């Protein structure tokens, strides 16, 4: 499956890439090669395969990923601090994050 020059240019614009002509031709070739390697997957017969809404949910072990997200208290302040060791910034047991509202 080849990608046209116009499609590639549009993708580069959507991704906010500023490419010179050498980079553009190189990346266009690489993307075309990637799409060509994926093309045989379209030939696979999947008519007998049942679609699943949540593919991993058919396995019991993976069902746990879909559990409700609920806050649970830690056993102690030391346990909380141990859980937050890798946080870049904390204060009084809370994660500090940059302000995102201007």
PAMARTOR-972983 format. One record per residue (C-alpha): residue number from 1; residue in one letter; x, y, z. Coordinates in nm, 3 decimals, m for minus. Example, Ala and Ser with C-alpha at 12.3 -4.5 7.8 and 13.67 -1.06 7.14 Angstrom:
<recs>
<rec i="1" aa="A" x="1.230" y="m0.450" z="0.780"/>
<rec i="2" aa="S" x="1.367" y="m0.106" z="0.714"/>
</recs>
This chain:
<recs>
<rec i="1" aa="X" x="0.000" y="0.000" z="0.000"/>
<rec i="2" aa="X" x="0.158" y="0.324" z="m0.113"/>
<rec i="3" aa="X" x="0.084" y="0.664" z="0.027"/>
<rec i="4" aa="X" x="0.060" y="0.954" z="m0.216"/>
<rec i="5" aa="X" x="0.275" y="1.263" z="m0.188"/>
<rec i="6" aa="X" x="m0.034" y="1.472" z="m0.110"/>
<rec i="7" aa="X" x="m0.140" y="1.236" z="0.170"/>
<rec i="8" aa="X" x="0.211" y="1.239" z="0.314"/>
<rec i="9" aa="X" x="0.226" y="1.619" z="0.301"/>
<rec i="10" aa="X" x="m0.111" y="1.640" z="0.475"/>
<rec i="11" aa="X" x="0.005" y="1.398" z="0.749"/>
<rec i="12" aa="X" x="0.322" y="1.602" z="0.801"/>
<rec i="13" aa="X" x="0.112" y="1.918" z="0.837"/>
<rec i="14" aa="X" x="m0.125" y="1.751" z="1.084"/>
<rec i="15" aa="X" x="0.173" y="1.632" z="1.289"/>
<rec i="16" aa="X" x="0.327" y="1.981" z="1.273"/>
<rec i="17" aa="X" x="0.643" y="1.849" z="1.109"/>
<rec i="18" aa="X" x="0.857" y="2.097" z="0.920"/>
<rec i="19" aa="X" x="1.061" y="1.883" z="0.681"/>
<rec i="20" aa="X" x="1.303" y="1.978" z="0.409"/>
<rec i="21" aa="X" x="1.280" y="1.796" z="0.076"/>
<rec i="22" aa="X" x="1.544" y="1.533" z="0.167"/>
<rec i="23" aa="X" x="1.376" y="1.451" z="0.498"/>
<rec i="24" aa="X" x="1.036" y="1.447" z="0.332"/>
<rec i="25" aa="X" x="1.139" y="1.201" z="0.061"/>
<rec i="26" aa="X" x="1.320" y="0.980" z="0.313"/>
<rec i="27" aa="X" x="1.028" y="0.968" z="0.556"/>
<rec i="28" aa="X" x="0.780" y="0.921" z="0.273"/>
<rec i="29" aa="X" x="0.974" y="0.615" z="0.160"/>
<rec i="30" aa="X" x="0.995" y="0.478" z="0.512"/>
<rec i="31" aa="X" x="0.624" y="0.526" z="0.574"/>
<rec i="32" aa="X" x="0.539" y="0.359" z="0.244"/>
<rec i="33" aa="X" x="0.763" y="0.063" z="0.340"/>
<rec i="34" aa="X" x="0.589" y="0.032" z="0.678"/>
<rec i="35" aa="X" x="0.246" y="0.038" z="0.517"/>
<rec i="36" aa="X" x="0.360" y="m0.220" z="0.259"/>
<rec i="37" aa="X" x="0.475" y="m0.454" z="0.538"/>
<rec i="38" aa="X" x="0.133" y="m0.423" z="0.705"/>
<rec i="39" aa="X" x="m0.064" y="m0.478" z="0.382"/>
<rec i="40" aa="X" x="m0.057" y="m0.862" z="0.401"/>
<rec i="41" aa="X" x="m0.260" y="m0.843" z="0.723"/>
<rec i="42" aa="X" x="m0.557" y="m0.725" z="0.515"/>
<rec i="43" aa="X" x="m0.552" y="m1.063" z="0.337"/>
<rec i="44" aa="X" x="m0.609" y="m1.264" z="0.657"/>
<rec i="45" aa="X" x="m0.952" y="m1.430" z="0.666"/>
<rec i="46" aa="X" x="m1.126" y="m1.325" z="0.988"/>
<rec i="47" aa="X" x="m1.480" y="m1.428" z="0.898"/>
<rec i="48" aa="X" x="m1.488" y="m1.701" z="1.165"/>
<rec i="49" aa="X" x="m1.348" y="m1.475" z="1.438"/>
<rec i="50" aa="X" x="m1.594" y="m1.330" z="1.689"/>
<rec i="51" aa="X" x="m1.543" y="m0.964" z="1.766"/>
<rec i="52" aa="X" x="m1.500" y="m0.868" z="2.131"/>
<rec i="53" aa="X" x="m1.590" y="m0.537" z="2.294"/>
<rec i="54" aa="X" x="m1.302" y="m0.567" z="2.542"/>
<rec i="55" aa="X" x="m1.054" y="m0.822" z="2.404"/>
<rec i="56" aa="X" x="m0.861" y="m0.882" z="2.727"/>
<rec i="57" aa="X" x="m1.177" y="m0.919" z="2.939"/>
<rec i="58" aa="X" x="m1.223" y="m1.283" z="2.835"/>
<rec i="59" aa="X" x="m0.928" y="m1.372" z="3.057"/>
<rec i="60" aa="X" x="m0.989" y="m1.362" z="3.430"/>
<rec i="61" aa="X" x="m0.647" y="m1.218" z="3.514"/>
<rec i="62" aa="X" x="m0.696" y="m0.925" z="3.281"/>
<rec i="63" aa="X" x="m1.043" y="m0.843" z="3.408"/>
<rec i="64" aa="X" x="m0.886" y="m0.673" z="3.707"/>
<rec i="65" aa="X" x="m0.769" y="m0.389" z="3.482"/>
<rec i="66" aa="X" x="m1.134" y="m0.294" z="3.428"/>
<rec i="67" aa="X" x="m1.220" y="m0.268" z="3.796"/>
<rec i="68" aa="X" x="m1.361" y="0.052" z="3.944"/>
<rec i="69" aa="X" x="m1.099" y="0.311" z="4.026"/>
<rec i="70" aa="X" x="m1.154" y="0.404" z="4.387"/>
<rec i="71" aa="X" x="m0.938" y="0.572" z="4.645"/>
<rec i="72" aa="X" x="m0.823" y="0.355" z="4.931"/>
<rec i="73" aa="X" x="m0.652" y="0.482" z="5.243"/>
<rec i="74" aa="X" x="m0.293" y="0.378" z="5.307"/>
<rec i="75" aa="X" x="m0.209" y="0.190" z="5.622"/>
<rec i="76" aa="X" x="0.020" y="0.461" z="5.756"/>
<rec i="77" aa="X" x="0.200" y="0.784" z="5.673"/>
<rec i="78" aa="X" x="0.517" y="0.582" z="5.616"/>
<rec i="79" aa="X" x="0.339" y="0.358" z="5.364"/>
<rec i="80" aa="X" x="0.204" y="0.664" z="5.185"/>
<rec i="81" aa="X" x="0.548" y="0.824" z="5.174"/>
<rec i="82" aa="X" x="0.696" y="0.502" z="5.036"/>
<rec i="83" aa="X" x="0.437" y="0.501" z="4.759"/>
<rec i="84" aa="X" x="0.514" y="0.862" z="4.671"/>
<rec i="85" aa="X" x="0.895" y="0.832" z="4.670"/>
<rec i="86" aa="X" x="0.920" y="0.852" z="4.290"/>
<rec i="87" aa="X" x="0.690" y="1.154" z="4.255"/>
<rec i="88" aa="X" x="0.874" y="1.460" z="4.122"/>
<rec i="89" aa="X" x="0.709" y="1.691" z="4.376"/>
<rec i="90" aa="X" x="0.488" y="1.632" z="4.681"/>
<rec i="91" aa="X" x="0.359" y="1.827" z="4.979"/>
<rec i="92" aa="X" x="0.157" y="1.699" z="5.275"/>
<rec i="93" aa="X" x="0.092" y="1.367" z="5.102"/>
<rec i="94" aa="X" x="m0.030" y="1.526" z="4.780"/>
<rec i="95" aa="X" x="0.121" y="1.529" z="4.432"/>
<rec i="96" aa="X" x="0.227" y="1.875" z="4.318"/>
<rec i="97" aa="X" x="0.165" y="1.945" z="3.950"/>
<rec i="98" aa="X" x="0.209" y="2.252" z="3.730"/>
<rec i="99" aa="X" x="m0.089" y="2.482" z="3.691"/>
<rec i="100" aa="X" x="m0.266" y="2.404" z="3.363"/>
<rec i="101" aa="X" x="m0.544" y="2.666" z="3.374"/>
<rec i="102" aa="X" x="m0.444" y="3.007" z="3.247"/>
</recs>
